[in-house]
Amino acid sequence: MLMKRNFYLRWMLSMLCLIVAAVGCDDDDNLNTPEPEDLLALEISVSDVTDHDVRFKITPSSNDVDYAYGVIPSSAISGKTDAEIITIVAGNKPQTAHGEKKGRFDNLQAETVYMVWAVGYADGHAGSLLAKSVFQTLAAPETPELLLKAEAGDKEGLNTDSAISVTIRSKTAVKCRMLLKQSMAMRELLAQGNSLEEVIMEQQDAHKFTTEELAVIQGDGITIVYSSLEADTPYTVACRIESADKVVIVKDVEVCTDSVKNPEVSLEGAAGDVAGEHLSTCVTFKARCLSKDAVYAAYLKSPTDQIEEVLADGMTLEDVMNFTELTTPLKKEEMERFVKGDEIAFEMHECLAKSSYTMVLDVKNASDRRTIKRADVLTGEAVGGGPEISIEPGLGDDNGEHKDTIIRFRVRCMSGDASYGSYYLATTNDFTEELGTMSIEQFMDRKSISFEHVNSKWLGLFNGSEGLLLQPHEEMTPETAYTFVLEARNAEGGRTITQTEVVTEARVTVAPKIGDYFYSDGTWSDGGLVSIDATGINPVWVDQKPAPVAGKTVIGIVFQTMSDRIAPSDRDKGFVHGYVIATQTAHSSEKLTTYWTEIPDFQGLKGVKLGSSWYNNVNGYDETMAVWEKFMGNPEQASAFDLILNKFTPAPASTSGWFLPSTGQLWDMVANLCGGEVATLMKDWRTMDYDATYYCSGRVSYDVIARFNSVMELVPAENKVEMVINDDRHKFCSLWTSSAYEDEAVCIFNLGNDGLVECMTDWYNCDNVARPILAF
């Protein structure tokens, strides 16, 4: 300590001498003072001034002389002489250096004037004049204003038991780092000596931790939602923001999620619409959400007796609402979510007077907690008379055709007020029988509200002289009386019921022809053939093929109508029109082909080998039944026959039912539906007394498979299976017949996309296509 004092004493004496020399002492007192040009020269420069530091550089004229330097607030030396300044700075134990010096003064005050000084010294004489450089620090950066707010629930204030939303606001753009932890875990971390900032920066909780750079603009805020949280649990949200000027603010806030609760709703009902009118025909239910959580709802509106009927079967209201495929009128409808304070009104129109109606409301919150409410309302008594209506029955379609199967009714409301109606249609006999001892009013009460009968339908709103044109979709039975009952009601509950009768005309039957569509109801319609020779040669078709009848299901194509080509046994059963080939094939779900039988050596059918024998055999039904009798106990051993007789699309009751075609029946199908060239090729085979599998084979100039598929061109895809090649090894499709070739083989036809047409044989247990036919 003594040495330091002596050093500073010597230094101060040197400084004083320097000052004396600088102010011009006489020569007698400063004999050892050098001339000014011999003094050390010091140059000071400052740069990079901030609010709290500055960079400086001191450059001496000589590296052999030491100098002291420092920084001091200008306010501390205001009005002082250089000698007084040296005395002041010397008391602050300044730093010393020699040669050029670069450095930084920090820990300065913002918006303050400072002076960087330097002065040389030497033993026994002055070192330099006092060098000075004055500067002012910058203003301190603005500290960001951080608003940190956390509350239970998502951005909409919902899901308060499973979510927390955190809002952050700042006037300036900041980088933000967030941390969410259960409060107990947060307190444990802080108790271990960690600061809040250390916890935010060091925690790496994969599911509750996010680090994001968020530009938070003045006037706006950013909200982060944390979901899937535990109910009734305190959480701590910690936030660290850092401004562009590296100013850091750390805050935390605690929030507790709500306990899990069932949603609270109220449900009230009253007769009439929202305006309180139409008390006999309207019912209004009002649902109000009383809970804070989001509520998702489903509801059903129904006559009360329908609800009671379901509940009487042992179902609860919860069971009813869980059952998604409810039928009319128990039809569940989804409703948009609604939140606390929202009220929604549900109106039921077209109600009956003095009748009870029920609303069931099923509400769920985000936590799947559930509340089911029920309300019943009794409508008022009907007021006023019923609307004036008229019914005009008619027969036939818009073109005046099909008067045997189509009826129409034009319904008009002749009174000024709008009417709501329902109707019931049935054969007069069925209507009279079902009516029984009931009055028409009682009958329509049951029919128009319960919708139990397929023919009872709502008309909706109708009024004015034009009215509604009603045409039932069902095909009517020829020469049959039908009764049409119409109920109409106005807005005040006034009711009118009237009925009328219409009789369909006798059916006009058009003879079927080759190529006609055959339907599931046993009827047929034009397929576009104009003419064809008896052998199938020279077919003429219309340019634009007609489409099947709308609303009917095509199950086959007529391929033979000549009487002498119908088996006598089939004619004896009344099937005198001809044969139909199915538009679909008999196959399992695994493949489009099937085997004839699993028995490689089958006996019981007479073999068919010669070309003439193939053509003359039209006994497919008898052959099919003969084979089936042998396998009835083991149907799985005769796959083709089991698929056709037991698992194929049902045939109309007016037909023979499906069976596998014989050689002659499949011969007619190929010749008549696959084009004139095919028929010409096959004509000479009909009388051939040689083995058909050797000599009945040839090719035509077109794709035979495509030609067959063309007759089904306009049949909907769901009602047909097109002909395709059996496998990738061949370019043809092999079709089973019901006819045996010999004890180990069965007769088949091969049709190719390269024009191939041939009679062939295959083993019983091989895979080929089974396309059945029927007689009608």
Summary of the structure (lengths in Angstrom):
residues: 776
radius of gyration: 51.9
end to end distance: 133.6
largest distance: 165.5
contacts: 2422
relative contact order: 0.06
helix: 21%
strand: 34%
